[in-house]
Amino acid sequence: MHPREVAIIGALVLVVLVPWLAVRDIRRQPKGAWRAAGRSGWAWVVVVVGFPLLGVALYLRIARPAVRREVCSQ
């Protein structure tokens, strides 16, 4: 496999697979936890799909910890 092919596969993983996993994680969080955290799951889906790498990074840094705190406190 050529380095160019490896780079293309890596780029596809970053731009397609990682955001897909993030959207899947967003949708699996309980709706009540999103409300309790004062956030919108659908808004984060739009952010992750619209800005794949930046959106995933922001979701993992900002929204997911807040929602997970609410899940653990319930």
Secondary structure as the mmCIF struct_conf table of DSSP 4:
data_model
#
loop_
_struct_conf.conf_type_id
_struct_conf.id
_struct_conf.beg_label_comp_id
_struct_conf.beg_label_asym_id
_struct_conf.beg_label_seq_id
_struct_conf.end_label_comp_id
_struct_conf.end_label_asym_id
_struct_conf.end_label_seq_id
HELX_RH_AL_P HELX_RH_AL_P1 PRO A 3 LEU A 12
HELX_RH_PI_P HELX_RH_PI_P1 VAL A 13 LEU A 17
HELX_RH_AL_P HELX_RH_AL_P2 VAL A 18 ARG A 28
BEND BEND1 GLN A 29 GLN A 29
HELX_RH_AL_P HELX_RH_AL_P3 LYS A 31 ALA A 36
TURN_TY1_P TURN_TY1_P1 ALA A 37 GLY A 38
HELX_RH_AL_P HELX_RH_AL_P4 GLY A 41 GLY A 50
BEND BEND2 PHE A 51 PHE A 51
HELX_RH_AL_P HELX_RH_AL_P5 PRO A 52 LEU A 58
HELX_RH_PI_P HELX_RH_PI_P2 TYR A 59 ALA A 63
HELX_RH_AL_P HELX_RH_AL_P6 ARG A 64 SER A 73
#
